[in-house]
Amino acid sequence: MTHPDILFVPYNDTLELLTTEDAMRICEDVYRMHAKQAVHWSKPPSFKLDSPAPFFNHWHVKGVMLDEVPITGVRLYNHYDDGTYNNVGYLDCARYIVLSDARKGHALAIVDEHWSYAVRSTAAAIVPCKWLGPANPKVLGLVGVGTMGVNALRCLATLYDFTEIRVTSRRAETREAFAREWTEKLGITVRAVGSAEEVARGADIVVGGTTSTDINCIAEWLKPGCTFISLARRELDPADWSKMDKVVVDDWDLNYLQPYFRQMVDEGTFTREQLYGTIDEIVTGAKPGRERDDERILIHTTGLVSQDVALANFIFEQARSKGMGMLLPAAR
């Protein structure tokens, strides 16, 4: 039989085909694949092309093979950033995953990943809360209410029933609009406040998910028993990582590729010996999760393309079974 045509799954279809619960489950499954050494990265693990003025164009490409599915895929991401404005996180940047048959090498699908990337970015960091989060958290703090903040809330709402949510962002009108919208959606108090300190003090779970390169939170604000979820660069002061009872990351080596993480390590602010473990070790029980109610725990993720490809493959299979997407003619 000849090889199949290629299924293109557009953005609007992905919204229908992938739920937050699906993303949480698949991210957890992929952590288990990592624990079994069933994931193979491209070499190098990422490729970047940064074009200077007047273009300010940035490509970021990653590839991976998932043995257990099996599937192989490449993530293609292109955006504009001139230092003042960028379209990161917006629908006008380019985000696609190309999937190929792992055994035969022919193309299977091109999947728009705006939605799957957005939900994966938070689901991958929220999943370990099942083992590392407080037993019965009631107060949630969100530093940043953009794409990451919204999806962190969606993911956390699948695990917990909060009674109070505090939010902050750079612009008062943005955080106030967010608070009104989610108060109505959730039927609980979502309160906009003016600073990260007001968000963090007394909160059971704090999520740092901004696009800022600034330090947003410090350990002094975090109460005993708090879980801090860091979704980006320096959401928690690097000088305070060593003050946390446990620090868990998705992958040490991939985090080390990121400039701020590498700087922290190279300067000796935080060392690999101080790392408690990786998320796959927690998910599989290789290392215990939370062991005391008063432990302050940091979860930091840089993002794993293995989860992006697994989510894209799920979307592809759902689209194929439901007759969604559009076929592109393969070379014959």
C-alpha positions as CSV (number, residue, x, y, z in Angstrom):
1,M,0.0,0.0,0.0
2,T,1.3,3.5,-0.8
3,H,2.1,5.9,1.9
4,P,-0.8,8.1,3.2
5,D,-1.6,11.7,2.5
6,I,-0.6,14.2,5.2
7,L,-3.2,15.4,7.6
8,F,-3.1,19.1,8.5
9,V,-4.9,19.9,11.8
10,P,-5.6,23.6,12.1
11,Y,-5.8,25.6,15.3
12,N,-9.6,25.7,15.6
13,D,-9.8,21.9,15.3
14,T,-7.1,21.5,18.0
15,L,-9.3,23.4,20.5
16,E,-12.0,20.8,20.0
17,L,-9.7,17.8,20.0
18,L,-7.5,18.4,23.1
19,T,-8.9,19.1,26.6
20,T,-7.0,20.3,29.6
21,E,-7.5,16.9,31.2
22,D,-6.1,15.2,28.1
23,A,-3.0,17.3,28.3
24,M,-2.5,16.6,32.0
25,R,-2.8,12.8,31.4
26,I,-0.5,12.8,28.4
27,C,2.2,14.9,30.1
28,E,2.2,12.5,33.0
29,D,2.5,9.5,30.6
30,V,5.5,11.1,28.9
31,Y,7.3,11.6,32.3
32,R,6.9,7.9,32.7
33,M,8.4,7.4,29.3
34,H,11.4,9.5,30.3
35,A,11.9,7.4,33.5
36,K,12.1,4.3,31.2
37,Q,14.6,5.9,28.9
38,A,12.1,5.6,26.0
39,V,12.6,9.1,24.7
40,H,15.4,10.1,22.3
41,W,16.3,13.8,21.7
42,S,17.7,15.3,18.6
43,K,21.4,16.3,18.6
44,P,21.7,19.1,19.4
45,P,18.4,19.1,21.4
46,S,17.5,22.5,19.9
47,F,18.4,24.6,16.9
48,K,18.0,28.4,16.8
49,L,18.3,31.0,14.1
50,D,18.2,34.6,15.3
51,S,18.1,37.2,12.5
52,P,19.1,40.7,13.6
53,A,17.7,44.1,12.5
54,P,15.8,44.9,10.4
55,F,14.1,41.5,10.6
56,F,14.3,40.5,14.3
57,N,13.2,37.0,13.2
58,H,13.7,34.0,15.5
59,W,13.4,30.3,14.6
60,H,13.5,27.5,17.3
61,V,13.4,23.9,16.2
62,K,13.4,20.7,18.3
63,G,13.0,17.0,17.5
64,V,12.3,13.8,19.5
65,M,11.4,10.1,19.1
66,L,9.0,8.5,21.5
67,D,9.6,4.7,21.4
68,E,6.4,3.6,23.2
69,V,4.0,5.3,20.8
70,P,6.0,5.0,18.5
71,I,6.2,8.4,16.8
72,T,8.8,10.9,15.8
73,G,8.2,14.6,15.4
74,V,9.8,18.0,15.0
75,R,8.6,21.2,16.5
76,L,8.9,24.4,14.4
77,Y,8.5,27.8,16.1
78,N,9.0,31.2,14.6
79,H,8.4,34.6,16.1
80,Y,9.3,38.3,15.9
81,D,11.1,40.1,18.8
82,D,12.7,43.5,18.4
83,G,13.3,43.9,22.1
84,T,10.3,46.2,22.5
85,Y,7.5,44.2,20.9
86,N,7.2,40.4,20.3
87,N,4.5,38.1,19.2
88,V,5.4,35.2,21.5
89,G,2.2,33.5,22.6
90,Y,0.1,35.2,20.0
91,L,-1.7,33.4,17.1
92,D,0.3,35.3,14.4
93,C,3.6,33.6,15.3
94,A,4.3,30.2,13.6
95,R,3.9,27.1,15.7
96,Y,3.7,23.6,14.0
97,I,4.6,20.1,14.8
98,V,5.5,17.7,11.9
99,L,4.8,14.0,12.7
100,S,6.4,11.1,10.8
101,D,5.9,7.3,10.9
102,A,8.6,6.1,13.2
103,R,9.1,2.8,11.3
104,K,8.8,4.0,7.7
105,G,9.8,7.6,7.8
106,H,6.9,9.1,5.8
107,A,5.1,12.2,6.9
108,L,1.8,11.7,8.8
109,A,0.6,15.1,10.0
110,I,1.3,18.8,10.4
111,V,-0.4,20.0,13.6
112,D,-0.9,23.6,14.6
113,E,0.4,23.7,18.2
114,H,-0.7,27.1,19.5
115,W,-3.3,25.5,21.8
116,S,-1.4,22.3,22.7
117,Y,1.8,24.3,23.4
118,A,-0.1,26.7,25.6
119,V,-1.7,24.0,27.7
120,R,1.4,21.8,27.8
121,S,3.5,24.7,29.2
122,T,1.4,24.7,32.3
123,A,0.1,21.1,32.5
124,A,3.7,19.7,32.6
125,A,4.4,21.8,35.7
126,I,1.0,21.3,37.4
127,V,1.1,17.4,37.1
128,P,3.8,17.0,39.8
129,C,1.5,18.9,42.2
130,K,-0.3,15.6,42.7
131,W,2.8,14.5,44.6
132,L,4.4,17.8,45.6
133,G,1.5,20.1,46.3
134,P,-0.1,20.9,49.6
135,A,-2.7,18.4,50.9
136,N,-5.7,20.7,50.7
137,P,-4.7,24.1,49.2
138,K,-7.3,26.8,49.4
139,V,-5.5,30.0,48.4
140,L,-3.9,30.3,44.9
141,G,-1.6,33.1,43.8
142,L,-1.0,33.9,40.1
143,V,1.9,36.2,39.1
144,G,1.1,36.9,35.5
145,V,-2.4,36.5,33.9
146,G,-1.4,35.9,30.3
147,T,-1.5,32.6,28.5
148,M,0.5,30.8,31.1
149,G,-1.6,32.2,34.0
150,V,-4.9,31.3,32.4
151,N,-3.8,27.8,31.6
152,A,-2.2,27.3,35.0
153,L,-5.6,28.1,36.5
154,R,-7.4,25.7,34.1
155,C,-5.0,22.9,35.0
156,L,-5.0,23.5,38.8
157,A,-8.8,23.6,38.8
158,T,-8.8,20.0,37.7
159,L,-7.0,19.1,40.9
160,Y,-8.1,21.5,43.6
161,D,-11.1,23.5,44.9
162,F,-9.7,26.9,45.8
163,T,-11.7,29.4,48.0
164,E,-9.6,32.4,47.1
165,I,-7.4,33.3,44.1
166,R,-5.2,36.3,44.0
167,V,-3.7,37.7,40.7
168,T,-1.3,40.4,39.6
169,S,0.2,41.6,36.4
170,R,2.0,44.7,35.1
171,R,-1.2,46.4,33.9
172,A,-4.0,47.0,36.4
173,E,-6.7,46.8,33.8
174,T,-5.5,43.4,32.6
175,R,-5.5,41.8,36.1
176,E,-8.9,43.4,37.0
177,A,-10.5,42.1,33.8
178,F,-9.0,38.7,34.5
179,A,-10.4,38.8,38.1
180,R,-13.9,39.7,36.9
181,E,-14.0,37.0,34.3
182,W,-12.7,34.2,36.5
183,T,-14.8,35.2,39.5
184,E,-17.8,34.7,37.2
185,K,-16.5,31.4,35.7
186,L,-15.5,29.7,38.9
187,G,-18.0,31.2,41.4
188,I,-15.3,32.0,43.9
189,T,-13.4,35.2,44.8
190,V,-10.6,36.1,42.3
191,R,-9.0,39.2,43.6
192,A,-6.7,41.5,41.6
193,V,-3.8,43.0,43.7
194,G,-1.0,45.4,43.0
195,S,2.1,43.3,43.7
196,A,3.6,39.8,43.6
197,E,4.2,40.1,47.3
198,E,0.4,40.5,47.9
199,V,-0.2,37.5,45.7
200,A,2.4,35.2,47.4
201,R,2.1,35.9,51.1
202,G,-0.1,33.3,52.7
203,A,-0.9,31.5,49.5
204,D,-0.8,27.7,49.4
205,I,0.3,27.5,45.8
206,V,2.0,30.3,43.8
207,V,2.5,30.3,40.1
208,G,5.0,32.5,38.4
209,G,4.2,32.7,34.7
210,T,5.3,36.0,33.2
211,T,7.2,37.1,30.1
212,S,9.5,39.3,32.3
213,T,13.2,38.7,32.8
214,D,13.0,40.3,36.2
215,I,12.9,38.5,39.5
216,N,9.2,38.4,40.6
217,C,9.1,36.6,43.9
218,I,11.4,35.9,46.9
219,A,11.3,33.0,49.4
220,E,10.6,35.3,52.3
221,W,7.1,35.8,51.0
222,L,6.4,32.0,50.8
223,K,4.8,30.5,53.9
224,P,5.7,27.0,55.2
225,G,4.0,24.4,53.1
226,C,3.8,26.5,50.0
227,T,4.5,25.0,46.5
228,F,5.9,27.5,44.1
229,I,5.5,26.7,40.4
230,S,8.0,28.5,38.2
231,L,7.1,28.5,34.5
232,A,9.7,30.9,33.2
233,R,13.1,32.5,33.6
234,R,13.5,34.0,37.1
235,E,10.0,33.8,38.7
236,L,11.7,33.0,42.0
237,D,14.9,34.7,42.9
238,P,17.8,32.3,42.0
239,A,19.4,33.2,45.3
240,D,16.4,31.7,47.1
241,W,16.3,28.3,45.3
242,S,18.7,26.8,47.9
243,K,16.3,28.1,50.7
244,M,13.5,25.8,49.5
245,D,13.1,22.4,51.1
246,K,12.9,20.6,47.7
247,V,13.6,21.8,44.2
248,V,12.4,19.7,41.3
249,V,12.9,20.3,37.6
250,D,11.7,18.6,34.4
251,D,15.3,18.1,33.0
252,W,18.5,19.4,34.4
253,D,20.5,19.4,31.1
254,L,17.7,21.1,29.1
255,N,17.3,23.7,31.7
256,Y,21.1,24.3,31.6
257,L,20.7,25.4,28.0
258,Q,18.7,28.4,29.2
259,P,20.8,31.5,29.9
260,Y,19.4,32.5,33.3
261,F,19.5,28.9,34.6
262,R,23.0,28.4,33.3
263,Q,24.2,31.7,34.9
264,M,22.7,30.6,38.2
265,V,24.5,27.3,38.1
266,D,27.8,28.6,36.7
267,E,28.0,31.2,39.5
268,G,27.4,28.6,42.1
269,T,24.1,30.1,43.3
270,F,22.4,26.7,42.9
271,T,24.1,23.4,42.2
272,R,23.1,20.0,40.8
273,E,23.8,18.5,44.2
274,Q,21.2,20.8,45.7
275,L,18.5,19.5,43.3
276,Y,16.1,17.1,44.9
277,G,15.1,15.4,41.7
278,T,13.4,15.5,38.4
279,I,9.7,15.3,37.8
280,D,9.8,11.8,36.2
281,E,11.5,10.5,39.4
282,I,8.6,12.0,41.4
283,V,5.9,10.7,39.1
284,T,7.2,7.2,39.1
285,G,7.9,7.0,42.8
286,A,11.7,6.8,42.4
287,K,11.8,9.6,44.9
288,P,9.2,10.6,47.5
289,G,7.1,13.7,46.8
290,R,6.0,15.9,49.7
291,E,7.0,14.4,53.0
292,R,6.0,17.1,55.5
293,D,3.2,19.6,55.5
294,D,5.6,22.5,56.1
295,E,7.9,21.8,53.2
296,R,8.4,24.6,50.8
297,I,8.8,23.1,47.3
298,L,9.8,24.7,44.0
299,I,8.8,23.1,40.7
300,H,10.6,24.6,37.7
301,T,10.1,23.6,34.1
302,T,11.7,24.7,30.9
303,G,9.4,22.5,28.7
304,L,9.9,19.1,27.0
305,V,9.4,18.7,23.3
306,S,8.6,15.1,24.0
307,Q,5.3,16.2,25.6
308,D,4.6,18.6,22.7
309,V,5.0,15.7,20.2
310,A,2.9,13.4,22.3
311,L,0.1,15.9,22.5
312,A,0.3,16.6,18.7
313,N,0.1,12.8,18.1
314,F,-3.0,12.6,20.2
315,I,-4.6,15.4,18.3
316,F,-3.6,13.8,15.0
317,E,-5.2,10.5,16.0
318,Q,-8.3,12.2,17.3
319,A,-8.6,14.2,14.1
320,R,-8.1,11.1,11.9
321,S,-10.7,9.1,13.8
322,K,-13.3,12.0,13.6
323,G,-12.7,13.0,10.0
324,M,-11.4,16.4,11.0
325,G,-8.5,18.4,9.6
326,M,-7.6,18.5,5.9
327,L,-5.6,16.2,3.8
328,L,-2.5,17.4,1.9
329,P,-1.3,15.3,-1.0
330,A,1.9,13.4,-0.3
331,A,4.6,13.1,-2.9
332,R,4.0,10.2,-5.2
